[in-house]
Amino acid sequence: MEPKPQDTRRAALAGLIGTALEQYDFVIYGTASALVFSHLFFPNISATAGLLASFSAYAVGFCARPLGGFFFSRYGDRLGRKWILVATLTLMGVATMAIGVLPTYESVGVWAPILLVLSRFLQGFGAGAEQSGGATLLTETAVRGKRGRLAALIMTGAAAGTALGAGAWALVQLLPDEQLMSWGWRLVFLSSAFVTVAAYILRRKLKETPVFAEIKAERTAAAAPVREVFRNGKKAVALVTLMTVGLSVQSYTYQVFMASYLKGTVKIDAQTVPEILLVGAIFGGLGAVVLGYLSDLFGRRSVFLGIAGLLLLLPFPTFVALSTGNLTVIYLAMIVGFVFACQGGVAVTMSYFPELFGSRYRYAGVTLGREFAAVLGGGFAPLIAVALMNAFGSWVPVAIYMTVAMAITFGAALFAPETRDRDLLAPENATDRTPALQDAPSPATATA
């Protein structure tokens, strides 16, 4: 059953805006961790310890993501993609707005960081099935030959969220320091209400994907999708986890740690840091579309391996460029990082990972694999990077950490099959098929 063009457009917009909200939430929190939270919620410790405490609270959200992914994926393959995406969106939006009204340490003492961590946990719990759900929705909605470019819009949405978050911080940093620290930072978190409402309205009007509609009509949906994943999809989950770890480490190092590095070590003006992130995100969103299109043209595996190979080499020249203090060089280095590490590489996985799994537990498989990696990779990446910088007084160990993580991803990708345009109604995983059957049809021969 082919999707109607208007249903495809609505799904694309709903996925894009929903992921924009998720990324907006995480970027404004990550930026706040680097710039203000150590003073507001952890004021009685040293500057480095305060930064570590802020990033530890940031990591809590990533620890919550597998729990949220485990919870929501139990229903995404049974009840459908739409309503789970509505639920995760609402939880993320409410948790983000709650941070905007939290009392600080000065007002309520130790309860302030406790409430901050709780809000961050709920943010992560909701985000646990967000990108995976959006990726599954768009991959199952797109026609063959165009899955890569349509699913890549998820990461264009992520780039938009990063740009919005950086833009919001750039605006409030125009305020005097006293106003920024008293109420300006709160506006950034409360502003997520606008994105939440827009995305909620769009998602309420979504239709289920043609693939899930057919699965439901034929009564072939899994009664216990998570159990089936652990029974029949362990290899595919392991591939998704390992192929995500390196990307996650590099993505959140660029988006979160680099902000504190540029401000604290390179001594870039604090108002300039969000502007650098904003420009990087804009180019990252454009790169996501291009690389998604290339994965439709040349295949998921070859494009992904090319990106992972580049990212093996990128951390060292990136830090050399940032350490020059030259703004032009810094902008160029961050643009390249955002295009390949933050948005482009992940954009290819938005169609690649759903295609790896069979039809009965696709949502659960993608979600669990990605969110296990979120803890191993992105959640602790800024924390580890700060600890390495503090221990060695140099960026070199951080670059080595980024490269080692990407080596894991590159190695895993060598064992991944090609999945472009495979039948999404097939119950078996792509990893279960023989090498001869893994060759997907080219776009020229695929059904339009």
ROMI-816652 format. One record per atom (N, C-alpha, C): residue in three letters; x negated, y, z negated. Coordinates in steps of 0.02 Angstrom, whole numbers, plus 50000, padded with zeros to 5 digits. Atoms other than C-alpha are relative to their C-alpha. Layout:
// residues N
alaXYZ...
This chain:
// residues 448
met499574994050000met500005000050000met499565006250000glu500414994049994glu499205016250058glu500295005649958pro499754994350039pro499325031349942pro500225005750044lys499794994049963lys500245046750000lys499485005549990pro500514994850006pro499105061650036pro500115004649940gln499884995650057gln499975072249904gln499834996649933asp500185003650061asp499725058649773asp499244999849991thr500735000050003thr497875057749817thr499755006849977arg500224993350020arg497685076649802arg500155001349927arg499824998950070arg498605076949636arg499544996049953ala500455004150041ala497545062649567ala499315003149998ala500664996949997ala495955071349624ala499975006249955leu499994993950041leu496455087749541leu500064998349926ala499915002050070ala497025079049381ala499364997149972gly500635002850023gly495405069249369gly499475005449991leu500504994650002leu494355084649405leu500105004449939ile499874995350056ile495205095849276ile499924996449933gly500075003650063gly495275082349142gly499274999149981thr500715000850015thr493425078849157thr499675006849987ala500254993350015ala493095097549160ala500115001749927leu499864998850071leu493925098548989leu499524996049956glu500465004150040glu492895083948922glu499305003149998gln500674997349997gln491275091648982gln499965006949968tyr499984993450033tyr491785109048925tyr499944999149925asp500035001350071asp492075102048751asp499304998249977phe500665002350021phe490385093548746phe499475005350010val500504994849987val489415107948822val500045005549949ile499954994650049ile490105121148706ile499774997649931tyr500235002750064tyr489775109648558tyr499244999350001gly500725000749995gly488025105548619gly499635006649997thr500314993350001thr487615123848650thr500055003149931ala499924997550068ala488325128548481ala499514996649952ser500495003650042ser487225115048402ser499315003050007ala500674997249987ala485695122748484ala499945007249976leu500054992850011leu486135140948448leu500265002449933val499694996950059val487275143648297val500184995349943phe499725004450052phe487865128148202phe499524998949942ser500475001150055ser486255125948102ser500065005649948his499924994450047his486565143248025his500694999949966leu499324999750025leu488445141148001leu500184994149955phe499795006050036phe488585123347937phe499434996549962phe500575003150035phe486815118447879phe499495005549982pro500424994150011pro486095134747810pro499454999249948asn500465000550057asn485125128347659asn499404995550013ile500585004149983ile483785118647753ile499585003850052ser500454996649953ser482335123147868ser500305000450069ala499744999149933ala482615128648047ala499994993550040thr500055006449963thr481995112048120thr500494994949972ala499535004750031ala483005101847995ala500725001850016gly499334997849981gly484535112348033gly500174998050071leu499895002049931leu484325108948218leu500114992550005leu499915007350002leu484135090348184leu500694998149973ala499345001450029ala485695090548075ala500565001750050ser499504998149950ser486675099648211ser500054994850055phe500015005049947phe486135087048343phe500234993249973ser499745006250029ser486535072748223ser500765000150000ala499274999449996ala488315079148210ala500234999350072tyr499865000749928tyr488285080348401tyr500014992550018ala500065007149984ala487755061948408ala500604996049974val499425003550028val489255056848301val500544999050053gly499505000649947gly490395060348449gly499854994350047phe500185005449955phe489425048148555phe500084993249965cys499885006250037cys489495034948418cys500754998250000ala499285001249999ala491395037048420ala500254997850068arg499765001549933arg491505034748608arg500134992650013pro499835007149989pro491345015748612pro500624997849962leu499405001750039leu492665014648475leu500635002350037gly499444997649961gly493825025548578gly500094996150064gly499975004049939gly493375016048735gly500304993249987phe499735006650018phe493734999448649phe500755000449987phe499294999250017phe495405005848583phe500425001250063phe499584998249943phe496055013848743phe499964995050057ser500055004749945ser495395000748863ser500444993949990arg499525005450012arg496534988048780arg500665001450035tyr499364998249971tyr497974997548857tyr499965002450073gly500074997449932gly497275004949018gly500124994950054asp499885005449952asp497344988049106asp500674996649990arg499345002950013arg499034983649030arg500565004950015leu499474995149992leu500054999649030leu499895004650060gly500144995649944gly499195009049170gly499515005449983arg500534994950009arg497915022749197arg500295006749976lys499724993250010lys499085037849186lys500075001849926trp499834998050068trp499685037549006trp499404999949954ile500614999950041ile497995033248933ile499625006650012leu500354993749985leu497255048449022leu500365005949968val499634994750035val498645059348949val499825000049926ala500155000650071ala498285052748774ala499295002449984thr500694998150014thr496395054948784thr499905007550008leu500054992849989leu496575072448853leu500275003949940thr499694996550056thr497735077848711thr499554999749938leu500425000850059leu496595070848576leu499375004350005met500604995849991met495035079348648met500165007349991gly499834992950003gly495905096048667gly500155002449929val499824998250068val496625096248491val499375000249955ala500615000350042ala494945091148412ala499555006050014thr500424994249983thr494025104948506thr500285006449971met499704994050029met495255118348454met499945000049924ala500075000450073ala495135112148274ala499325002749978ile500664997550018ile493265116048273ile500015007749998gly499964992749997gly493715134048318gly500305003249938val499704997250061val494645136248152val499694997249936leu500325002950059leu493465126748036leu499705005449955pro500374995650045pro492825135647880pro499254998350004thr500725001149998thr490935137647872thr499744998049930tyr500305002050064tyr489735132047735tyr500065005449948glu499954994450046glu489795149247658glu500685000249965ser499324999750028ser491685147247629ser500164994049956val499775006050036val491915129247572val499434995249984gly500565004350018gly490165122147548gly499954993850043val500145006149965val489855104047594val500594997450042trp499425002149960trp491635101747660trp499955002550072ala500054997349932ala491175112347811ala499664995150047pro500295004949954pro489935100047889pro500394993550004ile499595006149998ile491075085547840ile500575000850051leu499454998849953leu492535093247935leu499755000750072leu500304999449933leu491385097348081leu499874993150029val500155006849977val490825079248093val500644996250016leu499365003349987leu492625073048081leu500305002450067ser499744997349936ser493175084648223ser499604997350059arg500435002649947arg491695079048325arg500144992650014phe499825007149992phe492155060848294phe500634999350042leu499385000449961leu493915063748360leu499905002150072gln500184998149932gln493205072748511gln499734994050038gly500325005749968gly492125057748551gly500484994150009phe499525005549996phe493515045248516phe500465000950060gly499584998749942gly494615053648645gly499624999650065ala500405000049939ala493195055348770ala499794992950020gly500245006749988gly492845036748757gly500284996550061ala499715003149940ala493995032248901ala500165005150054glu499824994549955glu494075048948992glu499684999350069gln500325000349934gln492775048249131gln500114993350033ser499885006649972ser492975029549154ser500704999450028gly499315000149976gly494845031549169gly500095004150063gly499964995849940gly494675045749293gly499674996750059ala500365003449946ala493415035849395ala500424994350027thr499585005649979thr494555020549399thr500605002550039leu499414997149967leu496055031249445leu499855002250071leu500164997349934leu495205039849592leu499754994650047thr500255005449957thr494315024349656thr500584995750025glu499425004049980glu495955014749658glu500515003850042thr499534995949961thr496885029249738thr499735001350070ala500304998249936ala495655032949880ala500074994450051val500015004949947val495725024250048val499294997650010arg500675002649988arg494265013450100arg499615004750045gly500434995649961gly492805022950170gly499945006949969lys500024993350031lys493165038150058lys500004999749924arg499995000650073arg493075031249882arg499445003949967gly500584996850031gly491335037949848gly500095007549994arg499944992750002arg491715055949893arg500585002249955leu499434998150042leu493415056149805leu499834999049926ala500175001350070ala492805048049643ala499465004749975ala500534995450020ala491295059749644ala500285006649974leu499694993850025leu492515074049609leu500045000049924ile500035000350073ile492505067849430ile499405004049974met500604996550023met490735074449415met499995007250024thr499904993049984thr491195090249508thr500405003449944gly499644997650058gly492445092349367gly499555000849940ala500484999550055ala491055088849242ala499565006250009ala500404994049987ala490005102249326ala500405006349986ala499584994250014ala491465114249318ala500075001249925gly499974999350073gly491635110649132gly499365002949971thr500644997350023thr489785113849107thr499955007550017ala500034993049979ala489915130049206ala500465004349957leu499544996350043leu491445135549106leu499725000949930gly500294999650068gly490585131348942gly499425004949997ala500574995449999ala488995140448990ala500245007150010gly499734993349988gly490005155149054gly500325002949937ala499694997750062ala491005156048893ala499485002249949trp500534998150046trp489415156348790trp499635006350023ala500334994049974ala488635169248905ala500415006349983leu499574994250016leu490135180648875leu499985001849926val499974998350071val490215179148686val499315002349974gln500664997750022gln488335181848673gln499885007450017leu500034992849989leu488645199448737leu500215003849937leu499794996950063leu489395202848565leu499395001249955pro500534999350051pro488305209548424pro499944993649959asp500135006250035asp487515195548323asp500494998849942glu499555000750058glu488625198848171glu500684997650022gln499355002049975gln490225197248273gln499974993050031leu500085006649970leu489565182048368leu500034994749945met500045005050053met489195172848205met500634999849957ser499405000050042ser490815177948119ser500614997350036trp499405002349964trp492165175448252trp499894998750074gly500105000949929gly491415175648427gly499944992750021trp500085007149983trp490905157348426trp500664996249997arg499355003450006arg492675152548374arg500415000750065leu499624998949937leu493395160048534leu499824994950053val500235004949950val492355148048637val500394993449992phe499655006450013phe493175132848554phe500755000750010leu499284999049993leu494925140048550leu500205000850073ser499844999049929ser494825144148736ser500144993450036ser499875006449968ser494905125448775ser500754998750006ala499275000949995ala496795127048750ala500255001050071phe499774998549932phe496975134248925phe499884994050047val500165005749958val496105119549009val500424994049979thr499615005650025thr497025107048898thr500725000250027val499314999449977val498745113548945val500054998750075ala499995000949928ala498355114249131ala499924992750019ala500135007049985ala497665096549133ala500584995649977tyr499435003950025tyr499115089949028tyr500595000150049ile499454999349953ile500405096649149ile499874995850063leu500185003849940leu499495089049298leu500054992449988arg500025007250013arg499275072049218arg500684997149986arg499315002350012arg501085070749164arg500354998350066lys499675000949935lys501555071549348lys499664994750044leu500365005049961leu500325058249405leu500424993750012lys499745006649988lys500875041949484lys499454994949988glu500505005250008glu500025025449448glu499654998750066thr500375001349939thr498695020049572thr500344994450039pro499715005449960pro499255008949718pro499754993149979val500285006450021val498084995349656val500354997549936phe499685002250062phe498814995049479phe500744998650012ala499295001249986ala500594996349548ala500094993050030glu499955006749970glu500284980549651glu499854994649948ile500165004950054ile499474971549504ile500604999149954lys499425000450045lys500974975849396lys500584996550034ala499455003149963ala502214970649531ala499904992450005glu500155007249993glu501344953749550glu499884996749932arg500075002650068arg501214951749360arg499334996649989thr500675002950008thr499344948549368thr499565004049952ala500384996150048ala498814961449238ala499794995749941ala500255004050056ala497764954449096ala500385001749936ala499664998950064ala498654952048931ala499525002649948ala500524997850047ala497034954848836ala499375001850040pro500554998349955pro495844964248953pro499315000149967val500654999750033val494464967148825val499734993049989arg500215006950010arg494414948648783arg499764996950066glu500205002749935glu494324944448968glu499335003050023val500644997049982val492894956748994val499434996349967phe500545003450036phe491854948248860phe499944992650020arg500035007049978arg492304931148930arg499724999550071asn500155000849928asn492104934149118asn499605005750031gly500324994249969gly491314951249145gly499375002349966lys500594997950040lys489774951249033lys499435002550045lys500554997949956lys488544952649178lys500135006950028ala499834993549972ala489464967349256ala499965005449947val500044995150055val489614976149086val499275001649984ala500724998950014ala487744973649056ala499695004550053leu500264995849946leu487344981149226leu500225007249992val499744993250009val488464996249195val499655003449942thr500334997150058thr487684998949023thr499295002150016leu500714998649986leu485884997849083leu499925005250055met500044995149946met486215007949241met500225007049977thr499774993650026thr486985021749134thr499515002949950val500434997750055val485685022748994val499535005650022gly500494995049978gly484345032049092gly500325006450023leu499644994049978leu485575043849174leu500265003949941ser499724996650059ser486375047549006ser499455003749961val500564996750035val484695051248923val499795006350036gln500244994249962gln484145062849062gln500545005450004ser499474995149993ser485835071149083ser500075004349938tyr499894996250061tyr486045076148901tyr499375003449975thr500624996350015thr484215080748883thr499995006650037tyr499964993849961tyr484435093349023tyr500545004749973gln499434995750017gln486115099648963gln499975002749929val499984998050071val485795100648775val499305001649974phe500674998750029phe483965098848725phe499655005750035met500354994749963met483325110248863met500205007049976ala499774993550025ala484375124348790ala499585002149940ser500404998450059ser483455123348623ser499265000750018tyr500704999549980tyr481775120548710tyr499855006750033leu500104993549967leu481965135948819leu500025005749950lys499924994750050lys482515146448671lys499444999949948gly500465000550056gly481345139848537gly499274999650019thr500705001249981thr479755134748630thr499775004750055val500184995749943val479735144248795val500145007449984lys499824993250023lys480485159548705lys500385003950053ile499544996649955ile481755163248840ile500545003449959asp499474996550036asp483045175948784asp500624995649994ala499445004450013ala484515166948704ala500595001250047gln499454998449955gln485755175948818gln499894997150070thr500155002549933thr484865169248972thr500114992550005val499955007449999val484985150748922val500674997750028pro499375002149969pro486865148848957pro500055001750074glu499994998149929glu486615157949123glu499624994850042ile500385005249965ile485295145049173ile500424993650006leu499575005949999leu486485130849126leu500585001050049leu499454998549955leu487875139349223leu499804999050073val500245000649931val486875140449385val499854992650016gly500155007149990gly486245122549364gly500634996050011ala499375003849994ala488025116149341ala500345001250067ile499684998549936ile488665124949497ile499684995950056phe500355004149950phe487335116649604phe500114992649988gly499875007050015gly487625100249513gly500664997650027gly499345001849974gly489465100349561gly499994999150076leu500065000749927leu489025103149744leu499614993750018gly500405005949988gly487705089549735gly500404993649991ala499585006050013ala488985077149665ala500404998250062val499595001349940val490095078949819val499564997350056val500455002149946val488625077149939val499764992849989leu500265006750013leu487915061749853leu500564994850000gly499435004649993gly489645053849839gly500154998450072tyr499905001049928tyr489855056250026tyr499454995550028leu500555004249976leu488135048650058leu500084992749979ser499885006950022ser488635033349956ser500524996650042asp499535002849952asp490105030950074asp499664998450066leu500335000649936leu488935032550221leu499474994549999phe500585004650002phe487415022350166phe500074994449948gly499915005150051gly488095011950022gly499825002449931arg500114997750069arg488135013849833arg499294998349976arg500625002550028arg486595003549794arg499405004050024ser500594996649973ser485355012049910ser499965007249977val500004993050023val485885029649862val499835000449926phe500144999950071phe485865025549677phe499264998649986leu500715001550010leu484125017749688leu499565005950020gly500384994249980gly483495033049780gly500005005449947ile499954995050054ile484135044649643ile499614997849939ala500355002550059ala483475033549503ala499245000250010gly500724999649985gly481765032649588gly499745007149993leu500204992950007leu481685051649598leu499965002049926leu499984998150071leu482165053249414leu499464996749958leu500585002950034leu480745041749364leu499425005049998leu500564995549992leu479555055349422leu500145007249976leu499814993050008leu480525071249383leu499845003149932pro500084996650065pro480305074149193pro499355004049993phe500644996550010phe478455078949199phe499965006650039pro500004993549966pro478565092149337pro500535004849974thr499484995650029thr480155098649255thr499725003849941phe500274996650059phe479285102249090phe499435004750017val500534995449977val477785109649179val500315006550026ala499664994149972ala478975121349272ala500315004349944leu499684996350054leu479935126149114leu499485003749958ser500514997150044ser478335129449017ser499645006050031thr500304994049970thr477775142649143thr500325006449974gly499644994050022gly479085154549072gly500245004350057asn499784996249941asn479395160649250asn500734998250014leu499295001449994leu481275162449268leu500194996850067thr499855003049934thr481305158549455thr499844992650001val500215007050002val480345142449428val500464995949953ile499555003450047ile481435138049278ile500684998550031tyr499355001049967tyr483035140549377tyr499954994350051leu500075005249949leu482395129449519leu499944993149967ala500085006550034ala481855115549399ala500654997649971met499375002050030met483525115649309met500524998350053ile499535001749945ile484505115649473ile499874992950025val500175006749977val483575100149532val500214994849947gly499805004650053gly483865091949363gly500754999049997phe499275000550002phe485725095749364phe500264996150060val499755003349940val485955089749543val499904992449995phe500145007249998phe485135072749517phe500114996549933ala499945003450064ala485125069049330ala500695001049968cys499394998550036cys486705077449267cys500644998250039gln499395001249962gln487985076349407gln499924995150058gly500055003949939gly487345068249567gly499944992549989gly500095007150012gly486725051649500gly500624996949971val499395002650032val488265049249391val500574999950050ala499464999749950ala489395054249538ala500044993650041val500005006249962val488855038749634val500304994349960thr499745005450042thr489305027649486thr500765000549991met499284999350009met491075034549482met500404995350045ser499685005149958ser491525023049627ser499634993449995tyr500415006150004tyr490095010549606tyr500244995549943phe499845004150059phe490575004749431phe500704996950005pro499355003349992pro492455002049462pro499994994550052glu500035005149948glu492024992249619glu499634993749976leu500355005850026leu490904980549516leu500474995049968phe499565004350040phe492394973649419phe500604997550040gly499395002749972gly493854962649464gly500615004049977ser499404995950009ser495624969249462ser500324999449931arg499625001350062arg496214961849296arg499755004249941tyr500274996550059tyr495054971349178tyr499515005550022arg500454994949973arg494254985149283arg499935005949951tyr500024994250046tyr494714999449164tyr499594998349938ala500355001950062ala494084990049011ala499254998950014gly500705001449985gly492474984349096gly499595006350010val500364993749987val491965001549159val499935004049935thr500014996150062thr492415009848994thr499504997349950leu500445002950051leu491504997748880leu499275000650022gly500694999549977gly489924997448988gly499735007049995arg500244993150001arg489805016349002arg499945002549928glu500014997150067glu490195019848820glu499494996749955phe500575002950036phe488945007248751phe499375004050017ala500594996249978ala487665016748854ala500015007149973ala499954993150026ala488315033548790ala499675000549931val500324999950066val487735028848615val499254999050008leu500725001549991leu486075021448672leu499645005750034gly500324994749961gly485755035948790gly500165006949976gly499864992950009gly486605052848782gly500095002249929gly499844997850068gly487165053048601gly499395001949960phe500604998850041phe485435052248526phe499445003350039ala500544997149959ala484435059748670ala499765006849973pro500244993650026pro484405077748604pro499674999349932leu500295001150066leu484065071548427leu499304997050005ile500655003149991ile482625060448483ile499505004950030ala500444995149968ala481925074248593ala499755005249950val500204995250051val481915086748449val499504996849952ala500455003450046ala481105073848334ala499314998950031leu500645001049966leu479755069948463leu499615006650006met500334993549996met479395088448490met499715002149933asn500224998150067asn479275091248303asn499414995849976ala500525004650023ala478165076048274ala499345001150037phe500604999649960phe476935078948417phe499825007150022gly500134993149980gly477095097548452gly499895000750075ser500114999949927ser477155093848639ser500624997150034trp499445002649961trp478425090448776trp499844993250031val500215006249965val477435075448843val500374993849974pro499625005850023pro478235062348727pro500745000250022val499314999449976val479955069048777val500054997750072ala500005002049929ala479535066948962ala499904992550006ile500115007349998ile478885049248928ile500654996449981tyr499365002850021tyr480515045248836tyr500515000150057met499544999549944met481535051348985met499824995150056thr500235004449947thr480485041349107thr500124992749983val499895006950021val480565025149007val500744998250005ala499285001349995ala482455026648994ala500224999050072met499815000749930met482585029049181met499714993750031ala500295006249975ala481435014249213ala500474994149986ile499505005150016ile482735003349125ile500575000150050thr499454999349952thr484095010249238thr499794997850070phe500245001949934phe483055008149396phe499934992450005gly500095007350000gly482614990149350gly500674996450004ala499345003249998ala484444985749318ala500325000750068ala499704998749934ala484984993549483ala499734995350054leu500285004749952leu483824981749576leu500394993550003phe499615006250003phe484954967349520phe500745001150015ala499304998549986ala486594976149562ala500174998550073pro499805001249931pro487554970849717pro500265006350034glu499664994749964glu488184982449852glu500754998949994thr499285000750012thr490034985949824thr500435004250047arg499634995249959arg490534999049954arg500594996650036asp499405002049964asp492324996250015asp500234992949985arg499755006750015arg492594979449929arg500735000349982asp499295000550015asp494374973549901asp500125000949925leu499894998550070leu494954981249737leu500534995649968leu499515004650027leu496354968449719leu499694993149986ala500335006450012ala495084954249712ala499914999049924pro500055001050072pro495114946449537pro499294998849976glu500685001450021glu493264941949537glu499585006449997asn500464994450003asn491844953749493asn499534999750061ala500484999849944ala490634959349629ala499374996149981thr500605003650023thr489254951649523thr500104992450003asp499875007249997asp490104934549538asp499934997350071arg499995002149930arg489994934249727arg499304998150022thr500655002049972thr488614926249828thr499705005750039pro500324994649963pro487324937549913pro500295001050069ala499734999349932ala488074933850083ala500655003750001leu499354996850003leu489754940050026leu499965007149972gln500064993450032gln489074955749942gln499955005650051asp500074994849950asp488814964950106asp500695002850016ala499354996949988ala490254977150120ala500055002450072pro499924997349932pro490994982850286pro499805007250003ser500194993049991ser490364999150354ser500625004250006pro499414995649993pro491525014350355pro500314999650068ala499735000349932ala491705012050542ala500494994250007thr499575005849993thr492514995050518thr500514999549944ala499545000350056ala493404998450355ala500675002950019thr499334997349987thr495255001950349thr500025007349980ala499974992750015ala495565020750357ala500575001449955
